[in-house]
Amino acid sequence: MTEGEFHGYYQVDGNQHRPTVELNAKTGVLKLEGRSILENTVLFYEPVLKWIDNYIESPAKNTEFHMMLEYFNTSSSKFLMNIIDKLGNIKKNGGDVTVLWHYADEDMEELGIDYKNIMSVPFIFIELDN
């Protein structure tokens, strides 16, 4: 994405190291799914953060951020918190935003609770079947 350019839809296909990313400005549904254990976390997440910066200028009526990661490393955690923090600006501006934290094990549930306790965005927890 170049400066001043915003596409309403952004997608990256995942693999064993990087998550699948689907960001849809029209529907307000944003998804991260899979694993995030990247060698270069900055390179992967910078376009996502730029997309979100543009999105929060004119968000959908309702925004849902589906966190469906089965595992993420420490460097990814920093970017995930940054994403949720940025989405919090939608709420500050009177919009509706919710994080839907999908988890399959107790560790991921506890991480979601930790995030919920430090972020200003509402969370909904969804337990997945193994």
N, C-alpha and C positions, 0 to 999 in steps of 0.2 A: 504494500500500500504506500503510495507516495503522499507527500504532504497535501492535505486538502481533499484527498480522494477517499471516499467511503463507499464500500459495497455493502448492501444490506444483508448479504449472506457470506459467511466465511466457513470453510471446511478444510480439515486435514484428516487424512486417513491414518489411523493408528497402526502400531505394530507392537512387538513385545517390549519396546523401550519407551515409546511415545503414545500419548492418548489420542483417541479419536476426538476431534473438535468439531462441533456444529454450532454455529452462532447465527441466529436468524432474527434480524431486526424487525421484520414484518410481524412474526408471531410472538416475539419476545421470549422465545425458548432458546436458552443457551446450555450446551451440554459439553461436559468433559467425561470421557469414558475409557476405561482400561487401566494402563499402568503409566506412570510418569517417572522414569528413571533415566533421564537424559544426560548425555555427556555435556551438551551445551544448552543449558536451561534458558539462558538469556536469549539466544538465537531463536529458540522455539516459541517462547512466551511473549517476546516483544511485539510481534504482529497481533497477537490476541489482545494485549493491553491497549495497543493503538486502536483496534477495532472497538473495544469497550469505551475508550475515551470518546470516540465519535458517536457511538450508540447512545451514551448517556446525555448527549446534547438534545436528542429527540427520541426518547425510548418509546416502546410500545406501551399501551395502557397498563398491562400487567407483564412483569418480567419474572421468569422462572429460571434459576440457575441450577441445573441438574448436575450435581457432583457424583459421578458414578465411577470413581477411581477405586480399584481394588488395592492399589498400593502406590505411594509416591515417596520420593526421597526428600531429604532436608532442603536441597536447593529448589525443588519444585514447590515445597510448602510455602516458601517466601512469596512466590508468584501467585499461588492460590489465595493466600491472604490478601495480596494486593488486588487481585480480581474482585474478591468479595468486598473489600474496602471501597473500591471504586464504584461498585454497584450500590453501595450504601448511599452514594450521592443521589441516586434516583429517589430513594425514600426521603432524603433531606429536602428534595425539591417537590415533595408532595406526591410522588409516584408510588406504585405498588411493586415491590420486589421481594422475592422469597428464594431462599436457598433450599433445595430439596436434596438432602444428604442421603444417598443410597449406600448401604453398607451390608457386607456379608459376614463380618466377624466383629467380635467385641473390640478389637484394637481400632478398627476404623470407626466404630460407633463412638468410642472414647475420644478419638481425634475430632470428630464432628462436634461433640459436646464442648471440647476445649475451644474450638473455633467459635461456636455459638456464644460462649461466655465472654469472649473478647471483642466480638463484632457487633455492629449496630443493626444488622439485618436479621429478620425473622428466619428461623430454620424449621424445616419439617424433616423428620427422620423416617426413612423407609427401609425396612429390613428386607434384604433379598434372600431368596431361597438358594442354598448352596447346591 
